């Protein structure tokens, strides 16, 4: 197996970079604590600020129309929400509460072919603004995954789809959209760190999960993407133990096919880009942006039904 060679495109800024999403010609990613969405232009080899005041935005994704969505963790305790960024520079809030209680800290997000928006809502201490250090600001008594269903008036209804997750993190659909892969990424010793596969039922509820990989006491998956063969490319591991900070390549059944070391302490997320979608971009806990040429081809964020 040939190890991937990572090139630094943006140096560490001292806080978390996240949310990489390829738009066809460049890469969007977030600087969470700066409340900025950045864009890397490969043609100019330049990183620039695309949007500011994003309320500690984390995960990003595109829909079939090329519209950008984000999980805003909350620069203040009242700005934790899922939004769509509009072409005029504005934004539309799609969800900020569940059953009358404020969301935790929205983290990662995907959109299916029918326009349903799925997102994780963990509460990680210090993941957003200073308010997030205090767990008394956690209104909900669970950390769950939600589905937003589009309504005829342009708004969305919210539905809770997991009842067994604690601090769910990265999200990913299988090639046929019949499986939702979830990074169960607990911090406490009593919480699991697992790659899970939930079957998606015809009514869009989720069946019982299958555990594809258990990371034990070490840091599990943060973010992940799919390649054209249906394999899962995931950021996981840390400097404190285990095999260290890595990009894993899992088969759809959870077999570890490859491991690629990353030159940081904790990789946070990844996305394929480039003209042929074989370049992997990686963000990190320190704020790096890396890229590496791979032998794998990524799937675009939106894929039509099989």
C-alpha positions as CSV (number, residue, x, y, z in Angstrom):
1,X,0.0,0.0,0.0
2,X,1.3,3.4,-1.0
3,X,1.2,5.9,1.8
4,X,-0.4,9.3,1.0
5,X,1.8,12.3,1.1
6,X,0.1,15.3,2.7
7,X,0.9,18.9,1.6
8,X,0.1,21.8,3.9
9,X,-2.2,24.4,2.1
10,X,-3.1,26.4,5.2
11,X,-1.1,26.5,8.4
12,X,-2.6,25.9,11.8
13,X,-4.3,29.0,13.2
14,X,-4.5,27.5,16.7
15,X,-8.2,26.4,16.6
16,X,-10.3,23.8,14.8
17,X,-10.7,23.7,11.0
18,X,-13.6,21.6,9.8
19,X,-16.4,21.1,7.3
20,X,-14.5,20.6,4.0
21,X,-16.9,20.6,1.0
22,X,-15.9,20.7,-2.7
23,X,-18.0,22.9,-5.0
24,X,-16.5,21.7,-8.3
25,X,-13.6,24.2,-8.6
26,X,-12.6,24.9,-5.0
27,X,-12.9,23.8,-1.4
28,X,-15.0,25.4,1.4
29,X,-14.0,24.7,5.0
30,X,-14.7,26.3,8.4
31,X,-12.6,27.9,11.0
32,X,-15.0,27.2,13.9
33,X,-13.7,29.6,16.6
34,X,-13.1,32.4,14.1
35,X,-16.8,32.0,12.9
36,X,-15.5,32.0,9.3
37,X,-16.1,29.9,6.2
38,X,-12.9,29.8,4.1
39,X,-12.4,28.9,0.4
40,X,-9.3,27.3,-1.1
41,X,-8.8,28.1,-4.8
42,X,-6.5,25.5,-6.3
43,X,-6.0,27.5,-9.5
44,X,-4.6,30.4,-7.5
45,X,-3.3,28.3,-4.6
46,X,-4.9,30.7,-2.2
47,X,-7.1,30.5,0.9
48,X,-9.5,33.4,1.4
49,X,-12.4,34.3,3.7
50,X,-15.7,33.5,2.0
51,X,-18.1,34.4,4.8
52,X,-17.7,35.8,8.3
53,X,-19.9,35.9,11.4
54,X,-21.0,32.2,10.9
55,X,-21.7,31.5,14.6
56,X,-19.0,28.9,15.0
57,X,-20.1,27.0,11.9
58,X,-18.8,23.4,11.7
59,X,-20.1,21.0,9.1
60,X,-20.9,22.0,5.6
61,X,-22.6,20.3,2.6
62,X,-24.2,21.0,-0.8
63,X,-27.6,19.9,-2.2
64,X,-28.5,19.0,-5.7
65,X,-28.9,22.7,-6.7
66,X,-25.5,23.5,-5.4
67,X,-26.8,25.4,-2.3
68,X,-24.6,25.4,0.7
69,X,-25.8,24.3,4.1
70,X,-24.1,24.6,7.5
71,X,-24.3,23.5,11.1
72,X,-23.8,26.6,13.2
73,X,-22.7,25.5,16.7
74,X,-23.5,28.9,18.2
75,X,-21.2,31.9,18.9
76,X,-23.8,32.5,21.7
77,X,-26.2,30.0,23.3
78,X,-29.1,31.3,21.2
79,X,-27.5,30.8,17.8
80,X,-27.1,27.0,17.5
81,X,-28.9,26.1,14.4
82,X,-28.9,24.6,10.9
83,X,-28.9,27.1,8.1
84,X,-28.8,27.5,4.3
85,X,-26.4,30.2,3.0
86,X,-28.1,32.3,0.3
87,X,-26.4,33.8,-2.8
88,X,-27.1,37.3,-1.6
89,X,-25.0,36.9,1.5
90,X,-27.9,36.2,3.8
91,X,-29.0,32.9,5.4
92,X,-32.1,31.0,6.1
93,X,-32.5,29.2,9.5
94,X,-33.9,25.7,8.9
95,X,-33.9,24.5,12.5
96,X,-32.9,25.8,15.9
97,X,-35.0,23.7,18.3
98,X,-36.7,20.4,18.9
99,X,-39.9,20.1,20.8
100,X,-39.5,23.6,22.1
101,X,-35.9,23.2,23.4
102,X,-32.8,24.6,21.9
103,X,-30.6,22.3,19.9
104,X,-27.3,21.2,21.4
105,X,-24.4,22.1,19.1
106,X,-25.2,21.0,15.5
107,X,-22.1,19.3,14.0
108,X,-22.3,17.5,10.7
109,X,-24.8,17.5,7.8
110,X,-25.8,15.6,4.7
111,X,-28.6,16.0,2.1
112,X,-30.4,13.1,0.4
113,X,-31.6,13.1,-3.2
114,X,-35.2,14.1,-2.2
115,X,-33.9,17.2,-0.3
116,X,-34.2,15.8,3.2
117,X,-31.5,17.3,5.5
118,X,-29.9,15.0,8.1
119,X,-27.7,16.4,10.9
120,X,-26.0,15.4,14.1
121,X,-26.5,17.3,17.3
122,X,-24.0,16.4,20.0
123,X,-23.0,18.6,22.9
124,X,-19.2,18.7,23.0
125,X,-17.9,21.0,25.7
126,X,-16.1,24.0,24.3
127,X,-17.1,23.1,20.7
128,X,-18.6,26.5,20.0
129,X,-18.5,29.9,21.8
130,X,-17.5,30.3,25.5
131,X,-21.0,29.5,26.5
132,X,-20.5,25.9,25.4
133,X,-18.0,25.2,28.3
134,X,-21.0,25.2,30.6
135,X,-23.2,22.1,30.3
136,X,-26.1,23.9,32.1
137,X,-26.8,25.4,28.7
138,X,-27.7,22.0,27.3
139,X,-31.5,22.0,27.1
140,X,-32.1,18.6,25.6
141,X,-31.5,15.4,27.6
142,X,-30.2,13.5,24.5
143,X,-27.6,13.8,21.7
144,X,-29.4,12.7,18.6
145,X,-29.6,12.7,14.8
146,X,-32.4,14.6,13.1
147,X,-34.0,14.7,9.7
148,X,-35.5,17.9,8.2
149,X,-38.3,17.3,5.7
150,X,-39.0,20.1,3.2
151,X,-42.6,21.5,3.3
152,X,-44.5,23.2,0.5
153,X,-44.1,26.7,2.1
154,X,-40.3,26.4,2.1
155,X,-39.9,25.6,5.8
156,X,-38.9,22.2,7.2
157,X,-40.3,19.9,9.8
158,X,-37.9,18.2,12.2
159,X,-37.8,14.6,13.2
160,X,-35.6,12.7,15.6
161,X,-34.2,9.6,14.0
162,X,-31.8,8.1,16.6
163,X,-32.5,7.1,20.2
164,X,-29.3,5.3,21.0
165,X,-26.5,7.8,20.2
166,X,-24.4,9.9,22.5
167,X,-22.4,12.7,20.8
168,X,-23.0,11.5,17.2
169,X,-20.5,13.2,14.9
170,X,-19.8,12.5,11.2
171,X,-22.6,11.4,8.8
172,X,-22.5,9.6,5.5
173,X,-24.9,7.8,3.2
174,X,-24.1,4.6,1.3
175,X,-24.1,4.6,-2.5
176,X,-27.7,3.5,-2.6
177,X,-28.8,5.8,0.3
178,X,-30.2,2.7,2.1
179,X,-27.6,3.0,4.9
180,X,-26.7,5.9,7.1
181,X,-23.2,5.6,8.5
182,X,-22.7,7.4,11.8
183,X,-19.6,8.2,13.8
184,X,-20.6,7.5,17.4
185,X,-17.9,9.6,19.0
186,X,-18.2,9.8,22.8
187,X,-15.6,11.5,25.0
188,X,-16.3,9.8,28.3
189,X,-15.0,6.4,29.2
190,X,-18.6,5.2,29.5
191,X,-19.4,6.3,25.9
192,X,-18.8,4.3,22.8
193,X,-16.5,5.3,19.9
194,X,-17.8,3.3,17.0
195,X,-18.5,3.4,13.3
196,X,-22.2,2.5,13.0
197,X,-24.5,1.6,10.0
198,X,-28.2,2.3,10.3
199,X,-30.6,0.9,7.7
200,X,-32.8,3.6,6.2
201,X,-36.4,2.4,6.1
202,X,-38.9,3.4,3.4
203,X,-40.5,5.9,5.7
204,X,-37.1,7.4,6.4
205,X,-36.9,6.2,9.9
206,X,-33.8,4.2,10.9
207,X,-33.6,0.6,11.9
208,X,-31.3,-0.9,14.6
209,X,-27.6,-0.2,13.9
210,X,-24.8,-2.6,13.0
211,X,-21.5,-1.8,14.6
212,X,-18.9,-1.9,11.9
213,X,-15.8,-0.9,13.9
214,X,-15.1,-0.2,17.6
215,X,-12.2,2.1,18.4
216,X,-12.2,1.1,22.1
217,X,-10.7,3.7,24.4
218,X,-9.1,5.7,21.6
219,X,-10.5,8.6,19.6
220,X,-12.9,7.4,16.9
221,X,-14.2,8.9,13.7
222,X,-14.8,12.6,13.4
223,X,-15.7,13.1,9.7
224,X,-15.9,10.8,6.7
225,X,-16.6,10.7,3.0
226,X,-17.4,7.9,0.4
227,X,-15.5,6.8,-2.6
228,X,-17.0,5.5,-5.8
229,X,-16.6,1.8,-4.7
230,X,-18.7,2.5,-1.6
231,X,-15.8,2.5,0.8
232,X,-15.7,4.9,3.8
233,X,-12.8,7.3,4.1
234,X,-12.6,8.6,7.7
235,X,-10.6,10.8,9.9
236,X,-9.9,9.3,13.3
237,X,-7.2,8.7,16.0
238,X,-5.1,11.0,18.1
239,X,-1.7,11.7,19.6
240,X,-2.6,10.2,23.0
241,X,-2.6,6.5,22.0
242,X,-3.6,3.7,19.7
243,X,-2.4,3.8,16.1
244,X,-2.2,7.6,16.1
245,X,-3.9,10.2,13.8
246,X,-5.0,8.5,10.6
247,X,-7.1,8.5,7.6
248,X,-8.9,5.1,7.6
249,X,-10.3,3.4,4.5
250,X,-13.1,1.0,5.6
251,X,-15.1,-1.3,3.4
252,X,-18.8,-1.1,3.5
253,X,-18.8,-4.0,6.0
254,X,-16.3,-2.3,8.3
255,X,-13.1,-4.1,7.2
256,X,-10.0,-1.8,7.6
257,X,-8.5,-1.7,4.1
258,X,-5.9,1.1,4.5
259,X,-4.5,3.4,7.1
260,X,-2.7,6.6,6.2
261,X,-0.9,8.7,8.9
262,X,-1.7,12.5,8.9
263,X,0.9,15.1,10.1
264,X,-1.3,16.6,12.9
265,X,-2.5,15.5,16.3
266,X,-6.2,15.0,15.4
267,X,-7.6,15.1,11.9
268,X,-11.2,16.4,12.0
269,X,-12.7,15.9,8.6
270,X,-12.0,15.2,4.9
271,X,-13.4,15.7,1.4
272,X,-12.5,14.7,-2.1
273,X,-11.8,17.4,-4.7
274,X,-9.9,18.2,-7.8
275,X,-11.0,17.7,-11.4
276,X,-11.2,13.9,-11.0
277,X,-12.1,13.8,-7.3
278,X,-9.0,11.9,-6.4
279,X,-7.4,14.6,-4.2
280,X,-8.3,14.3,-0.5
281,X,-8.5,17.5,1.6
282,X,-8.1,17.1,5.4
283,X,-8.8,19.5,8.2
284,X,-7.5,19.3,11.8
285,X,-7.9,20.2,15.4
286,X,-5.0,22.7,15.1
287,X,-6.6,24.4,12.1
288,X,-4.5,22.9,9.2
289,X,-5.7,22.3,5.7
290,X,-3.9,19.5,4.0
291,X,-4.3,17.7,0.7
292,X,-3.0,14.4,-0.7
293,X,-3.2,12.7,-4.1
294,X,-4.8,9.3,-3.7
295,X,-5.6,6.2,-5.7
296,X,-9.3,6.5,-4.8
297,X,-12.0,8.6,-6.4
298,X,-14.5,10.3,-4.2
299,X,-18.3,10.6,-4.7
300,X,-19.6,14.1,-5.0
301,X,-21.8,15.2,-2.0
302,X,-24.9,14.8,-4.1
303,X,-25.5,11.6,-6.1
304,X,-28.7,10.7,-7.9
305,X,-30.7,7.5,-7.0
306,X,-29.1,4.2,-8.2
